Amino acid sequence: MDNRSRARGCLAGLAAGDALGRPAEGMEPAEIAERWGRIEGYVADTPLGSDDTEYALLTAKALLRYRGDFSAETVADLWQQEVCGQEGAFAGSGFSEMAAIRNLERGHRPPRSGQHAHSWSDGLAMRVAPIGIAAAGNPTEAARLAWEDGLVSHAGEGIYAGQAVAAGVAAAMGGADAEGAYAAAVDVVPADSWTARCLRTAHDVVAAAPDWETAARQAVDRLAVHTYYWADLAPEAVGLTFTAVLVGRGDARETILNAVNLGRDADTIAAMAGAVAGAMAGIEAIPEDWLAAVAVAPGVCLRTTKGMHPMDVADDLAELAAELQVVS
């Protein structure tokens, strides 16, 4: 399997997971089961991705523009030039991103721009799949680049979670299986971090559970923070993401559906799981009837991404990966 297929699978998995999970966002697994049974495909009349897909495209734009000069400073430049001051609402944009945008508009540069009350969200983790593609086969480099991207909008656990996803995608792009992607993810974050603990909990749950239903129930019971107002805590979301990845064992369809049916921040969890599994299995493994949602970005959240197509972006990122490997 070549990098182009893996890159396309990664971004198609992300966009499809985003669209599949969107109707289940904020729901508990029992609520999903009561309403739909097990979600096995699109349940919305017009399936469409959300901020997860558009922020991933924004990271891709930064990578493709700055290439070997990608850093917190250059990413902040892009945000200030093309995101700050955007006309119209940032439809669906998360608290962490909006706080960072306001900080940048006030003149705060990284890391100050990412130091705010929502710096622990999964907003970085949802957008780093393009970094994993660009650093194909090099999880350590993926984690470094995710750190640079993260300084613009996040801090602490929010950055660790992003590093874990970027490393998992990079490992998958290099041919790793589900266990290998998990190992890469846990290896790049501090061992005593909340993110690492959630990743290890996910692995323990999957190893001990006799079936998916048991794994899903125990993962949500042990990882979900029900005392908080929202389900976007980065360590929780990344732990649930790798629960779906480990149970899916490289099957992109099953991995994404597993993630969707976990609920919680379902669109983001499914987008992240879809990115990892899509990179493992390639574009051929993404069901054809899901590809309708892998379409030109409407720019409803980020105007600067309007007109970008995930598959064109994936091709460009695969070429960038080859270029960066030659340079290194």
C-alpha positions in Angstrom: 0.0 0.0 0.0 1.5 3.4 -1.0 1.4 6.6 1.1 -1.1 8.2 -1.2 -3.7 5.5 -0.4 -2.9 5.7 3.3 -3.1 9.5 3.2 -6.4 9.4 1.4 -7.7 6.8 3.8 -6.7 8.9 6.8 -8.5 12.1 5.7 -11.5 10.2 4.4 -11.7 8.2 7.6 -11.6 11.5 9.5 -14.2 13.3 7.5 -16.6 10.3 7.4 -16.1 9.7 11.1 -16.9 13.3 11.7 -20.1 13.1 9.7 -21.2 9.8 11.1 -20.6 10.8 14.7 -22.1 14.3 14.5 -25.8 13.2 15.3 -24.6 11.2 18.3 -22.4 14.0 19.8 -23.1 14.5 23.5 -25.1 11.3 23.8 -24.3 8.3 26.1 -24.0 4.8 24.5 -27.3 3.8 26.1 -29.0 6.8 24.5 -27.6 5.9 21.1 -28.8 2.3 21.5 -32.3 3.4 22.6 -32.7 5.7 19.6 -30.9 3.9 16.8 -29.8 0.5 18.1 -26.2 0.3 16.8 -25.4 3.1 14.3 -24.2 1.3 11.2 -24.2 4.2 8.7 -25.4 7.8 8.3 -28.5 8.6 10.3 -28.7 12.2 9.2 -30.5 13.1 6.0 -27.7 15.2 4.8 -24.4 13.9 6.4 -21.8 16.6 6.7 -18.6 17.1 8.7 -18.1 19.8 11.2 -15.3 21.8 12.8 -13.3 18.6 13.2 -12.8 18.3 9.4 -12.2 22.0 8.8 -9.7 22.5 11.5 -7.8 19.4 10.2 -7.8 21.1 6.8 -6.5 24.3 8.5 -3.5 22.3 9.9 -3.0 20.8 6.5 -2.9 24.3 4.9 -0.2 25.4 7.4 1.9 22.3 6.7 1.6 22.8 2.9 2.4 26.5 3.1 5.3 26.4 5.5 6.6 22.9 4.9 10.0 22.5 6.7 9.4 25.9 8.5 6.2 24.7 10.2 6.3 26.0 13.8 4.1 27.5 16.5 5.1 31.0 15.1 4.2 30.2 11.5 1.0 28.5 12.5 0.1 31.5 14.6 0.8 33.7 11.6 -1.6 31.7 9.5 -4.3 31.9 12.1 -3.8 35.7 12.5 -3.9 36.2 8.7 -6.8 33.9 7.7 -8.8 33.0 10.9 -8.7 36.0 13.2 -11.2 38.6 12.2 -13.2 36.2 10.1 -16.6 37.7 9.0 -19.5 35.6 10.2 -19.8 33.1 13.0 -17.4 30.2 13.6 -20.1 27.6 13.4 -19.4 24.7 15.7 -16.0 26.0 16.7 -14.9 24.8 20.2 -14.1 26.8 23.2 -10.4 26.2 23.0 -10.1 27.4 19.5 -12.3 30.5 20.1 -10.2 31.4 23.2 -7.0 31.0 21.2 -8.4 33.2 18.4 -9.4 35.9 20.9 -5.9 35.7 22.5 -4.2 36.1 19.1 -6.5 39.0 18.2 -5.3 40.7 21.4 -1.7 40.3 20.4 -0.8 37.2 22.5 1.6 34.9 20.7 2.3 31.2 21.4 2.5 29.8 24.0 0.4 32.5 25.7 -2.3 32.2 23.0 -2.9 28.6 24.1 -3.0 29.3 27.8 -6.7 29.7 28.7 -9.4 28.0 30.7 -10.1 25.4 27.9 -6.6 24.4 27.0 -7.3 20.7 27.9 -9.9 20.2 25.2 -9.7 17.7 22.3 -9.5 20.5 19.8 -5.8 19.9 18.9 -6.2 16.1 18.8 -9.0 16.4 16.3 -6.9 18.4 13.8 -3.5 16.7 13.8 -4.1 13.9 11.4 -2.4 15.9 8.6 0.7 16.1 10.8 0.7 12.3 11.0 0.5 12.0 7.3 3.4 14.5 6.8 5.5 12.6 9.3 4.7 9.2 7.9 6.6 6.5 9.7 8.1 8.9 12.2 5.9 9.2 15.4 8.5 11.2 17.2 8.6 13.9 14.5 4.8 13.8 14.4 4.7 14.5 18.2 7.2 17.4 17.8 5.1 19.0 15.0 1.9 18.5 17.0 3.5 20.3 20.0 4.3 23.2 17.7 0.7 23.3 16.4 -0.7 22.9 19.9 1.2 25.8 21.4 -1.1 28.1 19.4 -4.3 26.9 21.0 -3.6 24.5 23.8 -1.4 23.6 26.8 -0.7 20.6 29.0 -3.0 17.6 28.5 -4.6 19.2 25.4 -1.2 19.1 23.7 -0.3 15.6 25.0 -3.5 14.2 23.5 -2.8 15.9 20.2 0.7 14.4 20.2 -0.7 10.9 20.9 -3.1 11.1 17.9 -0.4 12.5 15.6 2.0 9.8 16.6 -0.7 7.1 16.1 -1.4 8.3 12.6 2.3 8.6 11.7 2.8 5.0 12.9 -0.2 3.8 10.9 1.1 5.6 7.8 4.3 3.7 8.3 2.5 0.3 8.3 1.8 -0.2 12.0 -1.2 -2.2 13.1 -3.6 -1.2 15.8 -1.3 -2.3 18.6 1.6 -0.5 17.0 -0.4 2.7 16.6 -1.4 2.5 20.2 2.2 1.9 21.3 3.4 5.0 19.3 0.7 7.1 20.9 1.5 6.2 24.5 5.2 6.4 23.9 5.3 10.1 23.0 3.5 11.5 26.0 4.7 11.7 29.6 4.1 8.4 31.4 2.5 10.1 34.4 0.2 12.3 32.4 -3.6 12.0 32.4 -3.5 11.3 28.7 -1.1 8.3 29.1 -3.2 6.9 32.0 -6.3 7.1 29.8 -4.5 5.4 26.9 -3.3 2.6 29.2 -6.8 2.2 30.7 -8.2 1.8 27.2 -5.7 -0.9 26.4 -6.4 -2.7 29.6 -10.2 -2.6 29.0 -9.9 -4.0 25.5 -7.5 -6.7 26.6 -9.8 -7.9 29.3 -13.2 -7.5 27.6 -14.8 -10.6 26.0 -16.7 -8.5 23.3 -17.2 -5.0 22.0 -20.3 -4.2 24.1 -18.4 -5.0 27.3 -15.4 -3.0 26.2 -17.5 0.0 25.2 -19.4 0.0 28.5 -16.3 -0.4 30.6 -14.3 2.2 28.6 -17.0 4.9 29.1 -17.4 4.0 32.8 -13.7 4.3 33.4 -12.8 7.1 31.1 -15.7 9.5 30.9 -15.8 12.5 33.2 -19.6 12.8 33.9 -19.1 15.6 36.5 -17.9 18.0 33.8 -20.3 20.0 31.6 -19.0 18.8 28.2 -17.5 15.7 26.7 -14.5 17.3 25.0 -11.9 16.6 27.6 -8.8 15.5 25.6 -7.6 12.6 27.7 -11.0 11.1 27.8 -11.6 11.5 24.1 -8.2 10.1 23.1 -8.7 7.1 25.5 -12.0 6.3 23.9 -10.5 6.8 20.4 -7.9 4.1 21.0 -10.5 1.9 22.6 -12.3 1.9 19.2 -9.0 1.5 17.3 -7.8 -1.5 19.4 -11.1 -3.3 19.1 -11.3 -2.6 15.4 -7.9 -4.2 14.7 -7.3 -2.4 11.5 -10.8 -2.7 10.1 -11.6 0.9 9.2 -15.4 0.5 9.0 -15.7 -1.3 12.3 -13.3 1.1 14.0 -15.2 4.2 13.0 -18.6 2.6 13.9 -17.2 1.6 17.2 -16.1 5.1 17.9 -19.5 6.6 16.8 -21.4 4.2 19.1 -19.3 5.2 22.1 -21.1 8.6 22.1 -19.7 11.4 24.3 -17.8 13.7 21.8 -18.8 11.2 19.1 -17.9 13.2 16.0 -14.4 14.0 17.3 -13.8 10.5 18.6 -14.9 9.0 15.3 -12.9 11.5 13.3 -9.7 10.6 15.3 -10.3 6.9 15.2 -11.1 7.1 11.5 -7.9 9.0 10.8 -5.8 6.2 12.5 -7.7 3.3 11.0 -7.9 5.0 7.6 -4.1 5.4 7.6 -3.7 1.7 8.4 -6.1 0.4 5.8 -6.0 2.9 3.0 -8.7 4.6 1.0 -10.0 1.3 -0.4 -11.2 0.3 3.1 -13.5 3.3 3.5 -17.1 2.2 2.5 -18.0 3.8 -0.8 -21.4 4.9 0.5 -19.6 7.0 3.1 -17.6 9.0 0.6 -20.5 11.4 -0.1 -19.5 13.3 3.1 -15.9 13.4 2.1 -16.5 16.5 0.0 -15.4 20.0 -0.6 -15.3 21.9 2.7 -18.2 24.4 2.9 -16.3 26.7 5.2 -19.1 27.0 7.6 -16.7 27.1 10.6 -13.5 28.3 8.9 -14.0 30.5 5.8 -10.3 29.9 4.8 -11.0 26.2 4.2 -13.9 26.8 1.8 -13.3 24.9 -1.4 -10.6 22.5 0.0 -11.2 18.8 -0.8 -9.8 16.3 1.7 -8.7 13.9 -1.1 -6.7 16.7 -2.9 -5.2 17.7 0.4 -4.3 14.1 1.2 -2.4 13.8 -2.1 -0.5 17.0 -1.4 0.4 15.8 2.1 1.6 12.5 0.7 4.0 14.4 -1.5 5.1 16.6 1.4 5.9 13.5 3.4 8.2 12.2 0.7 9.8 15.6 0.5 10.4 15.9 4.2 11.8 12.4 4.4 14.4 13.3 1.7 15.3 16.5 3.6 15.7 14.6 6.9 
